[in-house]
Amino acid sequence: MAGKSEYPSFRDNIAYETFYVGAIGGSVVAILFLLLDAMAGQALFTPSVAGSALFLGVPPQLHAAINLQAVALITALHIVLSGGMGLTAALLVRAVDPNRKRPVLATLLMFAIVEGGFLLGATLVASNLPAVLGYLRVALVNLTAAAAMIAWVHHAGRVEEESRQESIHREAHHSREAAGVEKTTV
């Protein structure tokens, strides 16, 4: 069969996975921090502290009130960073788990990347930001996000492979039918 393949290209798959994985990971982080902050009686505390430290220069330990401008600014940055994490997750699975048989390894590696990136970035912004937000709290949220991102990449890969196998089976069936028709007409 000449012409364009019915299978998405590598670039198309990466773009698709980057978008969805970034949205999933970013959403998990945002929702979990919103829930944790609300349970502590300070909804939006985490993005307000982080945004105030990064964009307004307010030391995290001096953060007093929720600043919606800081929340909006850190949310915009979070969306961009989530896209980067989506791309990282999509490429990571292809590099270390191409057959999608080791989700725990991929999750732990993704967690190390997300957590390491957060700790590095946060300490560059304000050395005590991770402590003010809570090391364990941030680590658990990042681990949950890493697991959600890798789970989606694994699921998408399985669906893609099932679709590819079904298409191969269908093409083989049509080829056998065509061969049978050619024999009867000769």
N, C-alpha and C positions, 0 to 999 in steps of 0.2 A: 504494500500500500504506500504509494508515494504521497508526498505532501507533509503537512503539519501533523505532528503526533497528537493523539487525543489526550495524552497525559500532560499534566502541568509541568512546566520546566522547573529546574532546580530553583531558579530565581523566583518564579511564581510561588512555589511552595514556601520558600523562605519569607517572602513578603507576607503571604497569608498567615503563616505561623507567627511572624513577628508582631503583626497587628493584634491577633487574638491573644497570644501569650502575654504581650505587654499589657493589654486591657485587663486580662485576668489577674496577673500579678499586681498591677497597680490598684485594681479594685479591691483585692484581698487586703492589701496593706491599708488602704484608706478606710475600708469598712471596719477592720479589726481595731485600728487605732481610734476610730470614732466610737466604737462600742466600749473599748477599754476606758477611754476618756470620759464617756458618759457615765459609766458605772462608778467612776471615781468622782463624779459630780462636776467635771470640767470638760464638757463637750468642746472639741476642737483644740484642746490644750497642746497636743503633739504638733500639729501643723503650725499653730501659732508660735510656739517656742522655736521650732526649727526655722520658720520663715522670718521671725523677728531677728534671730541670730544671724542668718545668712544675708538677708536683704536690708535690715535696718540697723544692724550692728549692736543689738541689745544683747548683753550677756545673758545666757540661759538662766542663771541663778537669780537674775533681777527681773525676770519676766513676771508681770503682775496681772495683766488683763488680756483677754482674748483680743487679738488684733486681726480683724477680717481682711485687711489689706495684706498682711503677712500670710494669712491662710491662702488667699487667692494667688499670691506670688509663688508660694511653695507648691501649690497644687499645679500650677502651670509647669514648673520645673519637674515635678513628680511625673507628669504625663510624658514629658520628653525622656526622662530617665527610664520610665517603664517601657517605652519603645526600645530603648537600648538594651534593657534586660530581656525583652522579648526576643530580640535578635540574638543575644548571647545564648539564651536557652535553646533556640532553634538550632543554632550552629553547634552548641555543646552536645546536644543529643546526637547529632549526625557524626560528631567526632568520637565520642566515647561510647555511644550506645546505638550504632546504626541499625541493629536488628531489633531495637526496643525491647531488650530482654533484661536490662539492669536499671530499672527506674530508681532504685535506692541509691546507687552510685551516682547517677545523673542528678538526683535531688540533692545529695550531699555536696557535690561539686557546685551546683547552682547556688546552694545556700552559702557556701564558702565565698563565692564571687559576690553575691548580694551583700552579705554581712561584712565582708572585707571592704567592699566599696563604700558601704555606709560608714563604717568605723573610720576609714581613711578620710572620706569627705567631711564627715561630721567633726572630726578632731582638727581638720584644717580650718574649718569655719569657727569653731569655738571648742577648745580642748575639753571642756567639761559637758558639752552637749550630750554625748552618749550617757554619761552618769545622770544628768538631770532627767533625761527621757527614760532611763532604766535599761541597763544592759540586757537583763534577762527578758524583759518585756519586748524590746526591739528584736532580740534574737528569735524569740518564739514567733513573732509576727513574720519576720523574714523567712524563717523555716517553713511556716505555713504557706507563704507566697511562693517559695521555691517549689514546694511539693505540688501546689496547684498548677504552676506553670509547666513543670515536667509531666505531670499527669495529662495535661491537655496535649502536649506535644506527642506523648506516647499514644494517646487515643487517636489523634489525627493521623499519625503514622500507620496505625493498625487499619483505620478506615480506608486510607489511601491504598494500602497493600491489598486489602480485600477487594476494593474496586478494580485495581490493576489485575488481580487474578481472575476476577469475574470477566473482565474484558478480554483477557487472553483466552479464557475458556470459550467465550462467545465467538471470537475470531477463528479459533480452531474448529469449532462446530460449523461455522459458515464455510470455511475452507473445505472441510470434508463434504459438505452438501454440494458445493460447487464442483468438486472433483467427481462426485457421483453423477451430477448432471452432465458433465463433459463426457463421461464414459458411456452414458446412455444415448447421447446424441452422435457419437462417433460411429 
